[in-house]
Amino acid sequence: TTMIESMLKDLESHVSSEQNLNFQSECLIQGVQSKVHQPLMKRLTC
């Protein structure tokens, strides 16, 4: 129980600090990103 308590306190300190947490939701907000098209004959081959 002591280990869990210390982990929870550590998590609280990370959340309460003024870090920018926007990076966690960027993938949800941006939506689908287009892929860069590369011609078939210019692709890397094995």
N, C-alpha and C positions, 0 to 999 in steps of 0.2 A: 504494500500500500504506500510505503514511503516513496518508492520509485515512481509510482503513478502520480502521486502528489507533486513530486518535483518536476515531472514532465509537464503536468498541467500548468504549473506556475511558470515554467519556461515558455510554454505556448502563449500564456497570457501576456508575458512580457514582450513577446514578438508582436502580438496583435495590438497591444496598447502603445507600442512605439510608433512613431510617425513615419512608417514606411509606406511607400507607394505600392498598393496591392493591385493596381490596375492591370498589371501584366497577367494576372490569373484569369481575367475575364476577356482579354483581347481576342482570343480565338473564338469566343461565343459572339462577340459584338461585330467583328469584321465580316462575318459571313464567308461565302465561298470566294476564294481568290483564284483568278485565272492563271493557268499554267503558261509557261514560256514555250512557244512552239519551236521545235527544232526539226528541220527537214530530215526525212528518213535517211538519205544518203550521207548526211553529215553527223549522224549519231555514232557514238563509240561502239566498236565491235569487239567481240571476245577474241 
